[in-house]
Amino acid sequence: MSDPESAILSALSAEEGSTIADTYAFAASHNFDHNQIVGVSKSLEGDAYVTLKELSTQFFVLQKEANDISTNGSQEVRVLNALVKAGDAGLSIPALQQEVGKDISKIGMGNCLKNKWAKKDKASGNLIAIVSEAKDDVREQLAALQAANGDPKALDDKAVQALKRRKLISLVTRKSYTVSRGPDYKPKRVKKAADLTKEMLDSGSYKTTTFKEYNFQTLGESVGGGYLHPLLKVRAEFRKILMQMGFEEMPTSKWVESSFWNFDSLFQPQSHPARDAHDTFFIKEPAATVSVPEDYYERVKTMHESGGSGSIGYRYDFKREEAFKNLLRTHTTAISSQMLYKLANQEGGFQPARYFSIDRVFRNETMDATHLCEFHQVEGLVADYDLSLGDLIGTIETFFKKIGITKLRFKPAFNPYTEPSMEIFGYHPDLKKWTEIGNSGMFRPEMLAPMGLPENVRVIAWGLSLERPTMIKYRIDNIRNLFGHKVDLAMTRNAPICRFEGGEEEEKQQQ
C-alpha cells in the first residue's frame, strides 16, 4: 500500500483535469484514515501542488436505541404483540414489564395508547389489544434511512421530526474536500529547503535547491518575558525596607573568601568546629589567598594568641596557612568585617554607618526539607558611638514590624563574635506558635579593636535566612520546591508579587 501523499499525487497524474471528487470516498476506497488524507492534502496545498475546495455533507446516524429497533422492531409493536398474545384478558402493567422489559414497556405502552392500538380496562386496570396487528412505520423508516446511508432526503420532514423527537437519529455534518491540481503540481513532491546552510554553499547545491518562500510581513512568535523567582521578590521587598530605614547595601558579589576574613577577623578560633571540612566547603584551586592587610593580620593574630581590650585571647599558636585557606563563604559577615575595617581606616576617620546585605552563603550540611548546602542570608549592622542592647532590640523590632511580624521574643544565645547574643523568635499566626526567625548580637571588642575602630564605637548586627520568610509567605513546606533543580518553573511564573503589610493594621490582624 502506498503512502497517502503518493496516492493523492498519483490519482491526479492521469490527465491534466484529474480531480479527487471527495476525500472521504477516496480515503475509504484506498483504506486510509480520512483525517490523514485531509492533513496531507493541506500540506500539499501549502506547497501549491494541489488546490482544495471544501465540501459539506449532512447525513443522519442511528443511535443505539434505533439499532435495536432495526433488529427487533419498535417498542409499540413489541408491546402490541405481547398484548395480542395475552388474549382478551390483556396484561397488567407489571406483567407487561416482565414480558417485554421495563424500558420497552414504558415507551411502547404510551405509543400504543396514543395510536389507539390498545386500551386500558377500567375494571381490571389491564392493557388490552384493540387491533391484532399494526404496521411498524418506525422500523421501516429507519431501514430506509440506513439503505440511503443516512441521506436526509430518504424520508419526509414529518418522519424525520418524529424520529428526532424520539432521539433515534442525529444529524452529522462531515467536512471533506475536492482535490485538484495546483499551479506547481508534480507527480512527486520535492521538499523545499527552509534555510541556506554552510554545506549548500560549500557544495554549490544552493544553485539548484528549491527554497521555501519567506514571509517578511508575518510577526515572529511572541517571546515571553522573564519572571522573578519568589526569593527575588522577597529579596526586593526586604531591600526596599532596609533602604527606607537608611541602610546602605554592601558589595557581596564575591562568593570565595579567605578563612582570615570569614573566621579569623571575627575572632573565631582556628580550632572552631565550624572550620572543619564537614561544615565548610574549602577551595582546591586556588587553595590559598594571595594577601591580606599585613598590619591588620598581625593585630588579629595578637588578639587570638594573647588577647587585648580586656580579653586574654584563645592562647594558641595562630597559623598563617590556616588563615590563608580559601573557602566558599559560610556567612555574609565576612563582608561585614571587611566593610568595618574600611570604615575604621577611611580618609577622615570613622563615620557612623548602617550596612545590609542579602546574598548567597554555603555550608556543608545534610540536605532535607528545611536545609540546603546553599541558601541566602539577610544581614544588617549599625556602627555608631555608644550603642547598647536596647538599640539592637529597637532596630530589630522596627525591621520585623515592617515585614509584618510585630510579636517578638529574644532569647540569650552564644556566638563566637558577638556578646551579648540573642536568638530572635517571632509568633507565626498561621502556625499559631513561636518560631526562630533570626540571630543577633553586638560585635565583641576583640573583633573591633584590631580594625582600628575608636574604643566607644559599638556595632550591633542581626541576620536571618531569606528562604524561611519566603516559604512562609508562599506557603511552601519543602525548601527543595523553592530553590534548586527540582523547582517547578510554573511556580516561578505564577507566583504573586510579594508585599509585606507593616504597621498597625497588621498588628491588629495578629491580635
N, C-alpha and C positions, 0 to 999 in steps of 0.2 A: 504494500500500500504506500503510495507516495505521500509526501507531506502536504499540508493544506495549501501552502504557497505555490508549490509546483502544480497542484491540481487546479487551482484558480487560473494561473497563467496559461496552463495547457488548454483549459476549456475555452479561453479567449483567443487562442492561436489559430483556430480552424480557418477563420477568414476575418477580414477587416471589421465587419459589422457584428462579430460574435458578441454575445452577452450571456450573462447568467441571470435568468429571469427572476429568480428568488433564491436568496442564500439559504433559506430554511430548507427548501426542497433539495437544493444542491448538497447541503450537509447530510441530509437523510440518505440521499442516493449514493453518497461516497463514504458513508459510515464515519462522518466527522461530527464532533460536537458543534452545534450552531454558534455558540459564543466564540469558539476557537476560529471558525471561518470568518466571523464578523471582525474579530481582532486583527487577523492577518489582512483582511480587505482594507481596513482603515489604515494599517501600516503601509500597504501598497499605494493607497490614495495619497498618503503623505509624501511619497516619492514620485507622484504623478504617473504611476504605472497604470492605475485604474481610476475611474470615476464612479461614485456611488449615488444612487437615488433611493431615498428611504421609502419603504413600503410599510403600510399599517394594515394588519389583518385581524378582524374580530371574529371570534367563534365561542361557542358555548362548550363548557366541560361539565360532565356529570359528577355530582357529589356522591359520597359513599352511599347515602340512602337511595339515590337514584339507581346506582348499580345493583342494589338489592332488589329494587322494583323490576328492573330489566330482567332479572333472573327468576324471581318468584312471583311477580305480579304486585299490583298496588295494594295498600293496606285495606282499602274499602272493599276490593274484590275478594281478598282473603277472608275478611270478616263475613262478607255475604255468603261465601262458600261454606263457612263454618255454621252459619245460621240455617242455611238450606239443609245441610247435613243433619242438623238437630231436629228438623221437622217442625210441626205446628206448635210444639211446646216452646220452641226457642231456647235461648240460653240466658242465664243470669250473667251479670257483668263479671263476677269472679270466675264463673265457668268459662266465659268467653276469653278472659285474660289467660286462663290456664290452657286453653285450646290454641290460641294464636300468639300469645305473648302480650305482656302489658303495654309495651310501646305501640305495637301494631294495633292492639285493641283500642287504645286511646284515640289514635288518628283515624283509623278505619271506621269506628263506630260513629264518629261525628260526621264523616263524609257520607256514610250510608244513610243516616237520618236526613242529611241535607239533600241528597239525591232522591229521597223517598224510595229507597230500596228496602228499608226496614222500618219497623215501628216499635214503640215501647208499650208493652201491655200494662195497663193501669192496675189490674188486679194482682198480677204476679211480679211486675217490675222487670220481666224478662224482655229481651230483644227478640223480635220475630221477623223473619224474612217476608217481604211483600212480593218480591219478584224471585223467580227461580234462577235467573242468570242475568248478567249485565256485561256490556262491552267495556273492556279495560282501556279507556282512552289514554290514561296517563302512561301506561306501559307502551302503547303504540306510538305515542308522541316522542317518548324517549328513544324508542327504537329508530324512528325516522330521523331524529337528530343525530344519533350515532352513525347511521348509514350515510348521512351527509357530512360527516366529520365536523359536526358542530356548527354548520352553516346556519346563521340566523334566519335565512330565507326558507329553510326547510319547514318552518311552522308559521302559522299566522300569529299576529300580535297578541290575540286573546289567549292562545295556548301558551305562548312564551311567558306572558304575565302571570298566568296561573301556576306554571312551573317555578317561576322565580319567587312567587309568594310562598310556595311550599319549600323554598330553599333547596330545590332539587338540582338546579343548574346555576352556573355563574358565568358571566361574560368575561372573556380574557382577550386582551389586546396584545398581539405579537408584533414586535418590530423586526423587520428584515430589510434586505437591500437588493436592488437590481445592480449588477456589476457590469460595467462596460470598459472598453479600452480607454486609457488615459493618453495625454499628449506624449508622454515619454515611455509608452508601453514597449516592453521587450519580453520575449518568451522566458527569459531568466533574469532575475534581478541581480544587478551588480551593486554591492553595498558601497555607499558613499563614505568617504573618509570625513571625519569631523575635525581633525587637526593636522596641521603640517608638522611633520616630525623631522628630527635630525637625520634619521635613516633615509627618508624620502629625498632629502637634499643631497645626501652623500651619493645615493644611487641614481639620482635623476628621475626616479619614478614619479615624482610630483607632476612632471610634464604630462603624463597620460592618466593620472589619477583623477577620478571624479570626486569633487568635494561637495559637501552639503552647503546649501546657501546660508549665509549669515543674516540674521535679522537684527540690524543695528538699531531698530526702533524699540525693541522689546526691553522691558525692565528686567534687571537681574533679580535673582532670588533674594528675598528680604533677609538681612543679616540681623539676628537677634543681638541685642546689647548684652553686655556683661552684667552679672548680678553679684552684689556684695554678699559674702558669706555672713551668717549670723554673728560670728565672732567679730567680724569687721564692723558690723552695725553697732554692736555693743561697745566696741573699742572707740568708734567715732563719738558715741554719746558720752562715754567716760572722758574722752579727750576734751570735749566741749565743756563739760562740767569743771574739770580741773583748770582749764584756761580761764573760765569765768571766776574761779577762786584766786586767780593771779599767779598760777604756776607756769613755769617755762619748761618745755619739753627737752629732755636730754637726748643727745645723739646715741642711739642704741643699735646701729646697723652692723656692728662688729660682733659676730657670734663667738669667735675664738678669742679667748683671753689667756693671759698667763696666770699661773697659780698665785703669783705675787698680788695682782690686782683682785683676783677672785676670792682669795683666802687671807694671805699674809697682811695686806693693808687693812683688813677688817679685824685684826688681832685674833685671828683664828689659828690655833697652834698647828704645826705641821704634822702632829700625830693625831689630829682630829679624825674620827671615823668617816666624816663626810668626804675626806680627801682620798679615801680608798677607791680602788678601781671598781669595787662593787657598787659604788654610789655615783661615780663621776666618769664621764667619757673623756679619756685623755687622747691627745692627738699623736699619731705615729710620725707624721711627716708634714711640717717640721715639728719635731718633738719639743723644742725649746724656743723661747722668745729671744729676740736679739738683744734688747736692752730695756732697762727701767731707769728712772731718775736715780742716779747713784747716791746723792746726798740723802734723798728720801729713803732709799733702800737701807742705808746704814742706820738711820733713825728707827725704822721699823724693826730691823734686826736687833738693835739695842733694846727696844721695848719688849720684844719677845724673850730675849735672853736674860735681861737683868731688871726690866721694868722702868718705871718713871711715872710722874703725875700721881704719886701715892700708891702705885702698884709695884709688886715685886716681880712681875712678868711670869713667864712659864718655866724659867730656869732650865733650858735645854740648849743644845748647840744648833743654832739656826743654819740651815743648809741652803746654799745658793742654788744648787742644781734642782732642789725641790721647788724653790720659789720660781724658777725659770721654766717649769714644765708648762706646756700649752694644753689647753682643755677647752671643751665646749662649756661656755659659762653656765653655772648652776643657778645663778640669780642675776638680776639686773643691778643688784647692789654693787657689783664690780664696776659698773659705770658710775654709780653714785660716788664711790670712793675717788675715782679719777676727777669727777666734777668738783668735789670738795677740795682736792689737792690743788686744782687750778684756781679755785675760788680763794684759797689761802695765799697763793703765790702770784696773783694777778697784779698788774701795774696799778698802783694806787691803794693797794692793800685790800683787806677783806671788806666785802659789802654784803649785807643780808640778802638771802635769795630763797626762792621756792622752786623746786625742781620736781618733775614727774617723768615717768617712762612707762610705756606699755609695749612689751616686746616678748620675744620667744626665749625660753630657757630650756636647759636639757639636764635630765637626771637619769641615771641607770636604775630604773625602777621596774618591777614586775607589772605588766600591763593588765588591767582588769576594767570593770565597768566605770570606775571613777579615777583611774590613774593611767597616764601615758608617759612615755620616755621624753616627750617634749610637750610643753604647754606654754601659756602666756602669763606673764606676771605684770600686775599693775603695782607700781611703787611711787610713793610720794615722800618728799622730805622738805623740811624747813630748817634753814640755818640762820640763827639770829642770836642776839645777845640775851643772856639770862632767861632762856626759855625753861619752862617747867613741865611736869607731867600733866598739869591742868591744860596747858596749851596744846599738848598732844591729844588729849581726850576731846577738847573742843574742836580741833581741826578734823579729827576723825568723825565726830558727830555731824559736823557740817557737811562733809563729803557724803556720808552714808544717808543723811537726810535728803540730799539732792537726788539720790538714786532710789528713794522711796523706802528706805529702812530707817525707821525712827526709834525702834526699840532695840537698844544695845546694852550689852553687858561686857565687862572686862575682867579677865582672869590673869593673875600673875603667872609668868612663864619664864623660861630661860632661853636666851640666845647668846652665842659667843661674843657678839659685837654690840649688844645693847644691854643697858642696865639703867633703870628698871625696864623690864619687858612685859608685854601684855598680849594675851590672845584675845581676839575680838569675836564676840558671839552676837548674832542677830536673830530676832524672832521671825520665823518663816510663817506667814499667815496661811499658806496653802497646806504645808505640812503640820502646822499648829505645834511647832516645837522650836527650841533654841538650837541653832546650828553654827558651827565655827565658820567664820567668813574671812578671817584675816589675822595678821600678826603685826605687832608694833613694838616700839621702844625708843629709848634715847641712846644715841651712839655713845660708846664708852670713851672716857678721856684717853685711854691707851690707844684708841684708834685715831682720835682727833689731834692729839698733841704732836705726833710725828709729822703731820701735814703742815704744821706751822700756823694753825688757827689760834687766835687770841684765847687766853685762858677762860674768859667768861662767855665764850661762844658755845651755845648748845645746839645740837642737831636732833630734831625729832623726826621719826620716819615710821611709815606703815606700808604694808603690802598685802595683796590678795591675788588670787588667780583670776584670770578673765573667764575661764571655762565655767566655773561654778555659777556665777550670776547669769551667764548666758544659758546654761542648762535649765536654771530655774525660770528664766524669762520665757524660754521657748518650750517648756515642759518636756525636756529631753532627759531620759533616765539613764542613758549609757553614753559615756563620753566618746566612744568609738563611732557612734552615729552622728557626732558633731564634728569631729576632727580626725582626718586620716583617710586611707584609701577606701574605706567602706562607706563613706558618706554618700547619701543619695543626692544626686545633682538636682533632682526635682525639689528637694527640701530647700536647697540654696536659692532656687529660682522663685519659690513660692513663699519663703519666709517673710512675714510682715516687717515693716520698719520697727526699729527699736526706739522706744520713748519711755523715759523714766519719769513718773509723776512724783515730784517732791513737794514739801511744804505741808500746810495744814490739812488740805484735802486728803492726802494720802494718809496722814496721821489719824484722821477721823475714820477712814476705811479700816485701818488695822485695829482701832479700838472697838 
